[in-house]
C-alpha cells in the first residue's frame, strides 16, 4: 500500500501590528481595549471573516463615500463658479465634460480637433466614461452622471491601490491603512483621474516586488501613458541596479514599459499628430500653475515689484533644480552604508519632482501617499503632513474663488495667507524627504528594517549584495567591481 504524503506545512509570518510597533498609534487604542497583546499571533491565527484585506476594503469604501459626500453641494446645486470653490467641491470632471466637447460626443484623441491637455490613456478614460452616461448633450443630469461614474470607478481603483500596497509588504499589510484612510485622497481623489495612474504604478511596483519584471514594466508604462509621473520610479530602479549590479532588472522592466507606452501612444500619434502633441506643447508653454513655488514667487514678486519669472525661465529653473535634487538623491543612494529600499528612493524622486515642478495641482498629493506608506509608515508624520495638505487644499479654493470671480470678501483669503499655505505644504513635503533620507543614512530608524526585513518591495534587489558603494570619507573602503575582480585574480 502506497503511503500518501501530506504537503509540507507552509509557515505563515507573524504580522507587524501598528498598535504595537507605532508609538503614536498606541496612544489612540484605549477606546478599543489598548494595544494588541504580545501573546496574540496576527498572521498565524485566523481572524475569521475580518481579514486585514477585508477590513482595508471596508475602510476604503467608507473613505470614498466621505470623499463623494464632500462634493455633495455641487452634486445638488451644480458645479458653478464661484460656489464650487467656496464649497470646496470643485472637480475637473464637470469642467472638462462641458468645455472639451466630451458632453457633446467628442472623444479625446479620436474626434478630429478635440484637443485634450492630458496624456492619451487619461483621454481614453475620459471618453469611455462619457459613453457610460445616458442621454445626449451637456445637461445638468449628464454632468452629474459623468461625475458619479468617474467617482465610482476611482473608488474601485483606490481599492486596487490599497490592496497592492498591502500585499507588497507581507508582514506589514496594515501600512496600507494610510492609503485607505488618507485625508488627502478623501479630499482630492475625485478632482481628476490621477488615481488611475496611482493604481497602475502601485500594481507595477507590486509585480516588481514579486520579480515579475515584464508585467511590472507593462503596468508602469500604462501608468506613464495616464500621467507622466510613474516613469520617475525608473530613477530609483536605475540607482539600485547600479548599486547591486543587477542591470537586467532595469533593462527588462524599462523595455516592457517603453513597449506599453508606445503601444498606447503610437496609433494616436500617427492618426492625429497635432492632437497627440498638444499635451506636450501645452505642458511646455503653460505658465506656472497654482500652488507651485514658481507661482507663489510670482505672486510675491508682483506685489513687491520684483522681476516676474516667464514660462521659459520657469521651465529652465524647474528642470535644473529637479536635476540637482536627483543628483543629491543619487549621491545618497550610492554612499549610504546600506543599500536604500526601492520605495524610499521612489518617494524621494517623486517628492522632488512635486516640489520643483512648475505645476502643482491639489490632487498631486495622492501620488505620494502610497509611496510614503511603503517608504516610511509612521502615523505621526503622516497625519501631520496630511493635516497641512488639508489646510493648503482649503486655501487654494478660497484663493481661486477670489481671483476667478471677485466673490464675497468674507469667503476670500488674501494673497499672503495663500502663499503661507503653499510654503507650509512645501515644508511638510521637504520634512518627509528629510526623514526618509535620514532612514537611508541610518537604517536603525527605518521602520521596515527594524523588523528584520531588507527590501520587501525591491524584488530582485531584496537581500542583494553591493556592486558599487562609495565611501566619501574613506575611498579605499569603497566597493567597486574592478577591485572585486582584481581580488579574485
PEMO-V306531 format. One record per backbone hydrogen bond with DSSP energy under -1.0 kcal/mol. CO is the residue of the C=O (numbers start at 1). NH is the residue of the N-H. E is the energy in kcal/mol with one decimal. If there is no record, write none. Layout:
CO:NH:E
CO:NH:E
This chain:
17:20:-1.7
17:21:-2.5
18:22:-2.8
22:26:-1.7
25:28:-2.0
26:29:-1.1
29:32:-1.1
29:34:-3.5
30:33:-1.6
37:40:-1.0
41:44:-1.9
41:45:-2.5
42:15:-2.9
49:51:-2.3
51:55:-2.3
52:56:-2.5
53:57:-2.2
54:58:-2.2
55:59:-2.6
56:60:-2.3
57:61:-2.5
58:62:-2.3
59:63:-2.3
60:64:-2.7
61:65:-2.4
62:66:-2.0
63:67:-2.2
64:68:-2.0
65:69:-2.3
66:70:-1.8
69:72:-1.9
71:75:-2.2
72:76:-2.1
73:77:-2.5
74:78:-2.4
78:80:-1.2
80:84:-2.9
82:85:-1.3
82:86:-2.3
83:87:-2.2
84:89:-2.0
85:88:-1.5
92:96:-3.0
93:97:-2.3
94:98:-1.9
95:99:-2.5
96:100:-1.7
97:103:-2.4
101:106:-2.6
102:105:-1.5
107:110:-2.3
107:111:-2.9
111:114:-2.0
113:115:-1.4
119:123:-1.9
120:124:-2.3
121:125:-2.1
122:126:-2.4
123:127:-2.2
124:128:-2.9
125:129:-2.3
126:130:-1.1
127:131:-1.3
130:133:-1.3
137:139:-1.1
139:143:-2.5
140:144:-2.3
141:145:-2.3
142:146:-2.7
143:147:-2.2
144:148:-2.6
145:149:-2.6
146:150:-2.0
147:151:-2.8
148:152:-2.3
149:153:-2.1
150:154:-2.3
151:155:-1.9
152:156:-1.6
153:157:-2.4
154:158:-2.1
155:159:-1.8
156:160:-1.8
157:161:-2.3
158:162:-2.3
159:163:-2.6
160:164:-2.5
161:165:-2.3
162:166:-2.5
163:167:-2.2
169:172:-1.6
171:16:-3.7
172:175:-1.4
173:176:-1.7
174:177:-1.9
175:178:-1.7
176:180:-2.1
177:181:-2.3
182:186:-2.2
183:187:-2.6
184:188:-2.3
185:189:-2.4
188:191:-1.5
191:92:-2.8
193:196:-1.7
194:198:-2.2
195:199:-2.5
196:200:-2.2
197:201:-2.4
198:202:-2.3
199:203:-2.5
200:204:-2.4
201:205:-2.8
202:206:-2.1
203:207:-2.5
204:208:-1.9
205:209:-2.2
207:212:-2.9
208:211:-1.8
211:213:-1.1
212:216:-2.2
213:217:-2.7
214:218:-2.4
215:219:-2.1
216:220:-2.3
217:221:-2.6
218:222:-2.2
219:223:-2.3
220:224:-2.1
221:225:-1.6
223:227:-2.7
225:121:-1.8
228:231:-1.7
229:232:-2.2
230:233:-1.7
231:234:-1.7
232:235:-1.7
233:237:-2.2
234:238:-2.6
235:239:-1.9
236:240:-2.1
237:241:-2.5
238:242:-2.3
239:243:-2.2
240:244:-2.3
241:245:-1.9
243:467:-4.5
243:468:-2.1
245:247:-1.7
247:251:-2.5
248:252:-2.9
249:253:-1.6
250:254:-2.7
251:255:-2.6
252:256:-2.1
253:257:-2.3
254:258:-2.5
255:259:-2.4
256:260:-2.1
257:261:-2.5
258:262:-2.6
259:263:-2.4
260:264:-1.5
261:265:-2.3
262:266:-2.8
265:269:-2.4
266:270:-2.6
267:271:-1.6
268:272:-2.4
272:276:-2.4
273:277:-2.4
277:281:-2.5
278:282:-3.1
279:283:-2.3
280:284:-2.0
281:285:-2.4
282:286:-1.8
289:292:-1.8
292:296:-2.3
293:297:-2.3
294:298:-2.1
295:299:-2.0
296:300:-2.1
297:301:-3.3
298:302:-2.4
299:303:-1.6
300:304:-2.4
301:306:-2.8
310:314:-2.6
311:315:-2.4
312:316:-1.9
313:317:-2.8
314:318:-3.2
315:319:-2.0
316:320:-2.4
317:321:-2.8
318:322:-2.1
319:323:-2.6
320:324:-2.3
321:325:-2.2
322:326:-2.3
323:327:-2.2
324:328:-2.1
325:329:-2.3
326:330:-2.5
327:331:-2.4
328:332:-2.2
329:333:-2.5
330:334:-2.0
331:335:-1.3
332:336:-1.7
334:470:-3.1
341:345:-1.9
342:346:-2.6
343:347:-2.5
344:348:-2.1
345:349:-2.4
346:350:-2.4
347:351:-2.8
348:352:-2.2
349:353:-2.1
350:354:-2.4
351:355:-2.3
352:356:-1.6
353:357:-2.1
358:289:-3.1
361:364:-2.3
362:365:-1.0
363:366:-1.6
364:367:-1.6
368:372:-2.8
369:373:-2.1
370:374:-1.3
371:375:-2.5
372:376:-3.0
376:378:-2.4
378:382:-2.0
379:383:-2.8
380:384:-2.3
381:385:-2.4
382:386:-2.5
383:387:-2.5
384:388:-2.1
385:389:-2.4
386:390:-2.0
387:391:-1.8
388:392:-2.2
389:393:-2.5
390:394:-1.9
391:395:-2.3
392:396:-2.4
393:397:-1.1
394:398:-1.9
395:399:-2.4
396:400:-2.7
397:401:-2.3
398:402:-1.3
399:403:-2.5
400:404:-2.2
401:407:-1.1
402:406:-2.2
408:411:-1.8
409:412:-1.1
414:418:-1.5
415:419:-2.6
416:420:-2.1
417:421:-1.9
418:422:-2.1
419:423:-2.7
420:424:-2.5
421:425:-2.2
422:426:-2.2
423:427:-2.7
424:428:-2.4
425:429:-1.9
426:430:-2.6
427:431:-2.4
428:432:-1.8
429:433:-2.1
430:434:-2.2
431:435:-2.3
432:436:-2.6
433:437:-2.5
434:438:-2.3
435:439:-2.0
436:440:-1.8
437:441:-2.3
438:442:-2.7
442:445:-2.2
443:446:-1.6
446:450:-1.4
448:451:-1.5
449:452:-1.1
455:458:-1.9
458:461:-2.2
459:462:-1.6
461:464:-1.9
469:479:-2.7
474:477:-2.3
475:478:-1.6
479:469:-2.6
480:484:-1.5
481:485:-2.0
482:486:-2.1
483:487:-1.9
484:488:-1.9
485:489:-2.1
